[in-house]
Every structure is written in C-alpha cells, then in structure tokens.
Amino acid sequence: MNILEYLWRSLLTMAPFLIACAVFLGTICLKSPILLFCLLFGSLIVVVMQQIGQQVNLPKRHLILLQIFAAATILCAFWLDYFADPAQAQFFRKAEDFFKNNLTQAATADSNTQAAVSLIFNVLRALYLLYIAVSLIGVINAVRKDEDWQSVARTPLLVVVAVTIADVLTGFVIGDSSTN
C-alpha cells in the first residue's frame, strides 16, 4: 500500500506539468502536425541514444551533449520547414502586389499597367541578382589572389542586408495586400 500512496502523490505533484503538456500537445496537433512529428521523433531519438549510451558506457556528459545536439538538429529542421517560403518567393513581392492593386484600380482593363508594374519590379530583381553575381565573382577573385576578401565582400553584404531589411519593412508598412 505504501508504493501506491507514493505513486499517487507523485502523480498529484506532476499533474500540473502533465496537464500543461497535454494542452501543449493539443495545441501543436491543431496548429502544426509537423511540429508534433518532430517532437515525437526527437523524443524517440533521445530515448534510443540513452539506451545506446548505457550499452556502450558513454560518459553522461557526452550523452547529454549528443542528446542536446539531436534535439537542436530536429528543432532546426522543423524551423527550416516551417519558415521556408515557396520557390517563387521574391524580394518586394508585397510591394509589387500593393502597386498592382492600388495603382491600377483606375486603369481600364485594356491597359497594360499591371504588366508594366511587374516589368519594373522584375527588372529591379534582375539588377539585384546581377549585382550579387558580379560581387561574388569579385570576392572569389580576391580569395584566389590572396587579397583581403573581407573588405571586398563587405559592401555587397551590406547591400544584401539593406535590401532584406527594406523588404521586411515594406511588408510592415504595406501590410497584407492579398486581402484587397
């Protein structure tokens, strides 16, 4: 009877944690089944690693590091999958949609204003890609000649960061133009 009392008290002390876990898993199942799969797969890997570590007599410190690495790898894979944009993702897509929706409202259906807006944004994207390609060639040449490639790469990197920040800020300013 003493063992049953101990188990009952242990269950009562763990009840808030178990309820929180159940709510967490329920929310995950409704919002993202991929995350639930990653959590279950990660748990399985950690348990298997624990068993293998005990069989091989792996030091506990190394085993914990391996388990943390496995969990971080699975979490990174989930985040990459969750935040991955489709292949047609482009810079300034929200801005292009905004200009297509708002600048072309008064235009007649026969005019090619939407095509002109798309052409302008596609030319900007092409110039951006060409700049990155030419800059990358310059950086590769600097590395091959044993020059200071970091100073050569600094300006293109700043341009890439500036364009990325401008794209994010444009999304904040414009909002979601697909609801129009």
Secondary structure, 3 states (H helix, E strand, C coil): CHHHHHHHHHHHHHHHHHHHHHHHHHHHHHHCHHHHHHHHHHHHHHHHHHHHHHHHCCCHHHHHHHHHHHHHHHHHHHHHHHHCCCCCCCCCHHHHHHHHHHHCCCCCCCCCHHHHHHHHHHHHHHHHHHHHHHHHHHHHHHHHCCCCHHHHHHHHHHHHHHHHHHHHHHHHHHCCHHHC
